[in-house]
Amino acid sequence: MPDRRIEALSVSTWMPFTDPQDEGTKEPPDWPLTLFVLVACLVMVASGWGVARLTLAPGPVEETAPRERPLRERSGEVEPADAQAFLELASQELRLAPVLHVSYTQWSTDQETGHGWARGGDGLDAEFEHYFSTSTGVEVYRYELAGTGYLMTAREGSGGMRLLTSPTAADQRSCSAEFVVAPLDELIEAAEDMEFVGTEELTLPESPAGEPASTHTTHRYTGSSSVMMSGYDSTSGDNTLTRLPRVEFELWVDEAGHPRRLHYRTADGTGKTYDYHAVAD
């Protein structure tokens, strides 16, 4: 196991790895994976937030096998009325996208309990970064770094930045691109009574991470399914993964086959709404 050292540097504020305003001009980062990883992160100190530097001793890096990706099928070859085929196309397009950016809202008994955003792909300092804030003000930051693994910290529960050396299924889901792509895969496996409702204009509001508002012509689908919902336990400091055995969902997919919004909820009003922003080819 690599030697870990946390050095706290006092600052008044913290920003994520990549400033959204700088994305257009920033050169792709060059990570010296076998020497060290310098991580901008949070630690809990008496005076408030700080920035920590996590230094990893040199050591072998275990390469992870790339995800299998099916052959791309053009959206023009799939009729929107074929709900299952269009759902599979949307999932495929999401997995093949060079850039992922989703914002989301979480619900319980039809009341908002938190919101966040997640993104990954070209031009970021991390493979994946994921921010979540509960309605009570608990903020959680999660990352995946190439060749290093998963890291997370939170205002409550986590006790500072942690390298997740033995990640659980919940850690892997919340700290990687699976957070974005897995919900559609679950619908493919478990959706029932899926129907094509019609074609309509959908406007996505500006993302909290700076992605501008956009309007898309979309095909809307409805159905029921079971899903796994990720979360955070502020008492234990752990990521969580809860199976919702039955939800009703709505899915909006644009004419190019890119998913644009997914909303699901249980009968008692527990669920999530995802807005998919940067998913272009």
Buried (B, 14 or more C-beta within 10 A) or exposed (E): EBEEEBEBEEEEEBEBBBEBEEBEEEEEEEBEBEEBBEBBBBBBEEEEBBBBBBBBEEEEBEEEEEEEEEEEBEBEEBEBEEBBBBBBBBBBBBBBBEBBBBBBBBBBEEEEBBBBBBBBBEBBBBBBBBBBBBEEEBBBBBBBBBBBBBBBBBBBBBEBBBBBEEBBEBBBBBBBBBBBBBBBBBBBEBBEEBEBEEEEEBEBEEBBBBBEEBEBEBBBBBBBBBBBBBBBEBEEBBBBBEEBEEBBBBBBBBEBBBBBBBBBBBEEEBBBBBBBBBBEE
